[in-house]
Amino acid sequence: MLSDSEVEASLGIPQLPSSKENAWPTKPSSMLSSFHFTASSVEYKTANKQPKPTKQPRAPRPPPTSRGLYPGPNQPPIAAYQTRPPIPIICPTGCSCSLHINDLGLTVNCKERGFHNISELLPRPLNAKKLYLSGNLIQKIYRSDFWNFSSLDLLHLGNNRISYVQDGAFINLPNLKSLYLNGNDIERLTPGMFRGLQSLHYLYFEYNLIREIQPAAFSLMPNLKLLFLNDNLLRTLPTDAFAGTSLARLNLRNNHFLALPVAGVLEHLHAIVQIDLKLNPWDCTCELVPLKQWLEAYNFSYFCLCPDVLPAVSFALIQYTPQPQSLIVVFRTLSTVLQLLHSFCTGRSAVPDSRFLV
């Protein structure tokens, strides 16, 4: 019986070498079958692959819409970021300070902290815009008190015990717009007190003990628009008291005025819009005629407290007609006509005989 090799040789099949070194590596049948399947699959896919279509260019996107800091109704809020570096907040001991984001200025609140002198404010804040010192125990204001407050636009010194303000005390405050000195013990106003306040708009002196205002006291404040002098002890105003100002509002309520001169005083109020003269003991005699005429030009109405026959009578109801020895006063009322003598004013000398119609 022939062996397998002999049968293959008789059939002409070439023989493989029997040496193990020259033997070809063999693979399991499963691997061969898998290999043949994969190759056939690749050949099939390559034969049936369709060409890719030409890629169309993408349409350009519109640029993103810029959004402001304040979003619309359907937009979420956007966080705001500070672009400038922060500055250190230096606050006087015992006070509280807050920073203004818009101008990086400080509001310094030192209300009712028991300060006796402004020099006690240490350390001095940087770029302070508003300084509140109301309700303390300050008695005197010196020129050196505000040496590091040149950026102030508001200074509140109300309700202290201030009785002395040194000339030029505010000279280091060129940007000050509002000054509150109400509720103190100040008795006299001089031009030197307001040196350096060329930017001041609002000045409050109500509820002091002011008896005297020197001539041209407010002339160094050309931008002054509001002045409160109500609830003081004033009896008269000096010549040129308001010269050089731009006053629109003036409060003289509850003083001791019997009359007010127009020439040299009220005639300088070219921009006046509102004036409060209530609760003054107006003496409705000849001396008040110029004031009445000036008030009529602005359609104001006030009341007499003296003489005794005229109390609670509006200035607007009085018409004066000067005569050599008399004064005719006409009241436009619906009552009958009475003829009486003019009364005396308390503490005043007698006035000439007068006639008035009621």
ZIBELUR-V815547 format. One record per backbone hydrogen bond with DSSP energy under -0.5 kcal/mol. CO is the residue of the C=O (numbers start at 1). NH is the residue of the N-H. E is the energy in kcal/mol with one decimal. If there is no record, write none. Layout:
<<CO;NH;E> <CO;NH;E>>
//
This chain:
<<3;7;-2.3> <4;8;-2.4> <5;9;-2.1> <6;10;-2.3> <7;11;-1.4> <8;13;-2.7> <9;12;-0.9> <20;23;-0.9> <28;32;-1.9> <29;33;-2.7> <30;34;-2.1> <31;35;-2.6> <32;36;-2.7> <33;37;-1.9> <34;38;-2.4> <35;39;-2.3> <36;40;-2.0> <37;41;-2.1> <38;42;-2.5> <39;43;-2.4> <40;44;-2.1> <41;45;-2.6> <42;46;-2.5> <43;47;-1.7> <44;48;-1.7> <45;49;-0.7> <46;49;-0.5> <69;71;-0.7> <69;78;-0.6> <72;75;-1.2> <88;90;-0.8> <89;91;-0.6> <92;95;-2.0> <96;109;-3.1> <98;107;-2.4> <99;101;-0.6> <100;104;-1.8> <105;100;-3.4> <106;108;-0.6> <106;129;-3.2> <106;130;-1.8> <107;98;-1.7> <107;109;-0.6> <108;110;-0.7> <108;132;-2.7> <109;96;-2.0> <110;113;-0.7> <115;137;-2.5> <116;139;-0.8> <117;120;-1.4> <118;121;-1.9> <120;122;-1.5> <122;93;-2.6> <127;106;-1.8> <129;153;-3.2> <129;154;-1.5> <130;108;-3.4> <131;133;-0.6> <131;156;-2.6> <132;110;-2.6> <133;136;-0.6> <134;112;-2.4> <138;161;-2.3> <139;163;-2.6> <139;164;-1.3> <141;166;-2.6> <142;145;-1.4> <143;146;-0.6> <144;147;-1.0> <146;149;-1.4> <149;152;-1.8> <150;175;-0.6> <153;177;-1.9> <153;178;-1.6> <154;131;-2.1> <155;157;-0.6> <155;180;-2.5> <156;133;-2.9> <158;135;-1.8> <162;185;-2.3> <164;141;-2.1> <166;169;-2.0> <168;171;-1.6> <170;173;-1.7> <173;176;-1.3> <177;201;-2.7> <177;202;-2.5> <178;155;-2.2> <179;181;-0.6> <179;204;-2.2> <180;157;-2.7> <182;159;-2.5> <186;209;-1.9> <187;211;-2.7> <187;212;-1.6> <189;214;-2.5> <190;193;-0.9> <191;194;-1.3> <192;168;-2.5> <192;195;-1.2> <194;197;-1.7> <197;200;-1.3> <201;225;-2.5> <201;226;-2.0> <202;179;-2.4> <203;205;-0.5> <203;228;-2.1> <204;181;-2.5> <206;183;-2.4> <210;233;-1.9> <212;189;-1.9> <214;217;-1.4> <216;219;-1.2> <218;221;-1.6> <221;224;-1.7> <224;246;-1.3> <225;248;-2.8> <225;249;-2.2> <226;203;-2.0> <227;229;-0.6> <227;251;-2.3> <228;205;-2.7> <230;207;-1.6> <234;256;-2.9> <235;258;-0.6> <238;241;-1.3> <239;216;-0.7> <240;243;-0.6> <241;218;-1.0> <242;245;-1.5> <248;273;-3.2> <248;274;-2.4> <249;227;-2.0> <250;252;-0.6> <250;276;-2.3> <251;229;-2.8> <253;231;-2.8> <258;283;-2.4> <261;266;-1.4> <262;265;-1.3> <262;267;-2.4> <264;240;-3.4> <265;268;-1.4> <266;269;-1.9> <268;270;-1.7> <269;272;-0.9> <274;250;-2.2> <275;277;-0.6> <276;252;-2.8> <278;254;-2.6> <280;282;-2.0> <282;284;-0.8> <282;305;-2.0> <282;306;-1.4> <283;285;-2.3> <285;288;-1.9> <286;289;-1.6> <288;292;-2.6> <289;293;-2.3> <290;294;-2.2> <291;295;-2.6> <292;296;-2.2> <293;297;-1.2> <294;298;-0.5> <295;298;-1.3> <295;300;-2.0> <296;299;-1.0> <302;315;-3.4> <304;312;-2.3> <306;284;-3.5> <307;310;-2.1> <308;311;-0.7> <310;313;-1.5> <313;304;-1.8> <314;317;-1.5> <315;318;-1.9> <317;332;-0.6> <319;330;-0.9> <321;328;-0.9> <326;323;-1.9> <327;329;-0.6> <327;355;-1.7> <328;321;-1.0> <328;330;-0.5> <329;331;-0.5> <329;357;-2.1> <330;319;-0.6> <330;332;-0.5> <331;333;-1.5> <338;340;-0.5> <338;358;-0.5> <344;308;-0.7> <345;348;-2.3> <355;329;-1.8> <356;340;-0.5> <357;331;-2.3>>
//
